């Protein structure tokens, strides 16, 4: 954790410098990539991203690009960052990774963030990648991606509170002991920096949630349904709740403090 935290600090500093000097300029003038390759990347990117294809831009290339050898074969892969309002918010922009396959380009990753970087770890012969994105003025998300043999897949993620420098997992699974119908987890949360817990369940199962504050500020939980069903809120700002679940899939419980200061808690989850 300490090593990762130090790496994050360096990445954030370098990422800001990289973006401030890179985005918004003609990409081949900054990256050393040939004009022919830039044109090929542009064609492929516009084919893969309707938003980029439809975006009106005054620049020749509405993205920036870097060539990096990710697998040690002495052939470059290409890390692209949108420089277009169509694929950028106030801070975060779309990110893509391509590799050359014969005469074509293969998309290995599409992600979002304000920096895309190469991590020191490797999986299946390719260096891991990471993104950092800003959720709000205080919270940033760090996501690591590992190569699964065909593409880059999300490996793990954390969120960081820039005010307190606390880092925690984006989500933690709730594990039930074999044969048990309930489990109790514990943690701590602060205002706008919630804990996130996930579990799998089926439609019609009875779920009971009981949140007990052990110290600090008052807390509540919010239960969010499976993303494949739209990720709708099933129960909002509760401390106790019991009902049958509306759909199959992965549910998320967000435990959040309701006042300044850190709050500790125990959450009992029963399902049958």
C-alpha positions in Angstrom: 0.0 0.0 0.0 2.8 2.4 0.9 4.6 1.7 -2.4 1.4 2.1 -4.4 0.7 5.4 -2.6 4.2 6.8 -3.5 3.7 5.6 -7.1 0.4 7.4 -7.2 2.0 10.7 -6.1 4.6 10.4 -8.9 2.0 9.4 -11.5 -0.2 12.4 -10.6 2.6 14.9 -10.9 3.9 13.4 -14.1 0.4 13.1 -15.5 -0.4 16.7 -15.0 2.8 17.8 -16.7 2.3 15.4 -19.5 -1.3 16.5 -20.2 -0.6 20.2 -19.9 2.1 20.0 -22.6 0.5 17.4 -24.8 -3.3 17.7 -25.2 -4.5 20.3 -27.6 -1.4 20.1 -29.9 -1.0 18.3 -33.2 -0.2 14.8 -31.9 2.5 13.8 -34.4 4.5 16.9 -33.6 4.7 15.8 -30.0 5.1 12.0 -30.1 7.6 11.3 -32.9 5.0 8.9 -34.5 5.1 9.1 -38.3 2.3 10.9 -40.1 1.3 7.7 -41.9 0.8 5.9 -38.6 -1.0 8.9 -37.1 -3.4 8.8 -40.0 -3.9 5.0 -39.6 -4.6 5.5 -35.9 -7.0 8.3 -36.7 -9.0 6.1 -39.1 -9.1 3.2 -36.7 -10.1 5.4 -33.7 -12.9 7.1 -35.6 -14.1 3.6 -36.7 -14.1 2.4 -33.1 -15.5 5.6 -31.5 -18.6 7.2 -33.0 -18.2 10.3 -30.7 -14.8 11.0 -32.1 -15.9 10.4 -35.7 -18.9 12.8 -35.3 -17.0 15.5 -33.4 -16.3 18.8 -35.1 -12.6 19.7 -34.6 -10.3 22.3 -35.9 -7.2 20.2 -35.4 -5.9 17.6 -37.8 -5.8 14.9 -35.1 -8.2 15.3 -32.3 -6.2 13.0 -30.0 -2.6 12.7 -28.7 -0.6 9.6 -29.0 2.5 7.9 -27.5 4.4 4.9 -28.8 5.4 2.4 -26.1 6.7 -1.2 -26.4 4.5 -2.9 -23.8 5.5 -6.5 -24.5 9.2 -6.3 -25.3 8.9 -7.4 -29.0 10.6 -4.1 -30.1 7.4 -3.1 -31.9 5.4 -0.2 -30.5 1.9 -0.2 -29.0 0.0 3.1 -29.1 -1.5 4.9 -26.1 -4.0 7.5 -27.2 -5.8 10.3 -25.3 -8.7 12.3 -26.7 -8.2 16.0 -27.2 -11.8 16.4 -28.3 -14.7 17.9 -26.4 -16.8 15.0 -27.6 -14.7 12.5 -25.6 -13.6 14.7 -22.7 -15.3 16.1 -19.6 -14.0 19.0 -17.5 -11.0 16.8 -16.4 -11.3 13.2 -17.7 -10.9 12.1 -21.3 -11.2 8.9 -23.2 -8.1 6.7 -23.4 -7.3 3.9 -25.9 -4.5 1.4 -26.4 -3.8 -0.1 -29.8 -1.3 -2.6 -31.2 -0.3 -3.3 -34.8 -1.4 -6.7 -36.1 -0.1 -7.2 -39.7 -1.6 -4.2 -41.6 -4.4 -3.5 -39.1 -4.7 -2.0 -35.6 -6.2 -3.9 -32.7 -7.9 -2.2 -29.8 -6.6 -3.5 -26.5 -8.2 -1.1 -24.0 -10.7 1.7 -23.8 -10.7 3.6 -20.5 -11.2 7.1 -19.0 -9.1 9.4 -16.9 -6.8 12.4 -17.0 -3.7 10.3 -17.3 -2.9 6.8 -18.7 0.4 5.4 -17.7 2.5 2.2 -17.7 2.8 0.3 -14.4 5.9 -1.7 -13.4 4.0 -5.1 -13.1 3.4 -7.4 -16.1 0.9 -10.1 -16.9 0.9 -12.5 -19.9 3.9 -10.8 -21.4 2.5 -7.2 -21.4 3.2 -4.4 -18.9 0.2 -3.4 -16.8 -1.5 -0.1 -17.4 -3.1 2.4 -15.0 -5.5 5.3 -15.2 -6.2 8.1 -12.8 -9.5 9.9 -13.0 -11.2 12.6 -10.9 -14.6 11.8 -9.4 -15.1 15.2 -7.8 -13.0 18.0 -6.3 -11.6 15.7 -3.5 -11.9 12.1 -4.7 -9.8 10.5 -7.4 -10.0 6.9 -8.8 -7.0 4.8 -9.6 -7.6 1.7 -11.8 -5.0 -0.9 -12.8 -5.4 -3.0 -15.9 -3.7 -6.3 -16.7 -3.4 -8.1 -20.1 -5.5 -11.3 -20.1 -4.0 -12.8 -23.2 -6.3 -10.9 -25.7 -7.1 -7.5 -24.2 -6.5 -5.4 -21.1 -9.0 -6.1 -18.3 -9.6 -4.2 -15.1 -7.5 -5.8 -12.4 -8.1 -3.7 -9.3 -9.0 -0.2 -8.3 -8.8 2.2 -5.4 -10.2 5.6 -4.5 -8.2 8.4 -2.8 -9.2 11.3 -0.7 -6.9 14.1 -1.6 -7.6 16.0 1.6 -6.7 13.2 4.0 -4.5 11.1 1.5 -6.5 8.0 2.6 -6.6 5.3 -0.1 -9.2 2.4 0.0 -10.5 -0.2 -2.4 -13.2 1.0 -4.7 -15.3 -2.1 -3.7 -14.8 -5.1 -1.4 -16.7 -8.4 -1.8 -18.8 -9.7 1.1 -17.8 -13.3 1.7 -20.2 -15.7 3.3 -18.8 -18.7 5.2 -20.0 -22.0 3.6 -23.4 -22.8 4.9 -24.0 -19.4 6.5 -26.8 -17.1 5.5 -25.3 -13.9 7.0 -22.0 -12.1 7.4 -20.8 -9.1 9.3 -18.2 -6.7 7.8 -16.7 -3.6 9.4 -14.9 -0.5 8.3 -14.8 3.3 8.5 -16.2 6.0 6.3 -16.0 9.8 6.1 -18.4 12.3 4.5 -18.4 11.8 0.7 -15.8 9.0 1.0 -17.9 5.9 1.4 -17.0 2.3 1.8 -18.4 0.1 -1.0 -19.4 -3.6 -0.5 -20.6 -6.0 -3.2 -22.4 -9.4 -3.2 -24.1 -11.7 -5.6 -27.8 -12.5 -5.2 -30.8 -13.8 -7.1 -34.2 -12.2 -7.7 -36.7 -13.0 -4.9 -34.1 -13.7 -2.2 -34.8 -12.0 1.1 -32.1 -9.5 2.1 -31.7 -8.0 5.5 -29.2 -5.2 6.3 -28.4 -3.9 9.7 -25.9 -1.0 10.1 -24.5 -0.4 13.6 -22.3 2.7 14.3 -19.4 1.8 16.7 -17.9 5.3 16.9 -17.8 8.7 15.2 -20.4 10.4 13.0 -23.8 8.9 12.1 -23.9 6.7 9.1 -26.4 5.3 6.5 -26.2 2.9 3.7 -27.5 2.9 0.1 -28.3 -0.4 -1.7 -27.7 -0.3 -5.5 -29.0 -3.0 -7.8 -27.1 -4.8 -10.6 -25.6 -2.6 -13.3 -27.1 -4.9 -16.0 -30.6 -3.8 -14.7 -29.7 -0.1 -14.8 -28.0 0.1 -11.4 -31.1 1.7 -9.8 -31.2 2.5 -6.1 -33.1 -0.2 -4.2 -32.8 1.3 -0.7 -31.6 4.8 0.0 -30.0 6.3 3.2 -31.1 3.5 5.6 -29.7 2.0 8.7 -32.0 -1.1 8.7 -33.7 -2.6 5.7 -35.4 -5.9 4.8 -37.1 -6.9 1.5 -37.0 -9.3 -1.4 -34.5 -8.5 -4.2 -35.8 -7.4 -7.6 -33.2 -9.0 -9.9 -30.3 -11.4 -10.3 -26.8 -10.0 -10.3 -24.2 -8.1 -8.2 -25.5 -5.6 -5.6 -23.5 -2.8 -4.1 -23.9 -1.4 -0.6 -22.4 2.1 0.0 -21.8 3.1 3.6 -21.4 6.8 4.0 -21.0 9.2 7.0 -23.6 11.9 7.3 -21.4 14.5 9.1 -17.7 15.6 9.2 -15.2 13.2 10.8 -14.5 9.5 10.4 -17.2 7.0 11.5 -16.6 3.3 12.3 -19.3 0.7 11.8 -20.3 -2.9 11.6 -22.7 -4.0 8.8 -24.6 -7.3 9.0 -25.8 -8.7 5.7 -28.3 -11.6 5.8 -29.6 -13.4 2.7 -31.8 -16.4 2.2 
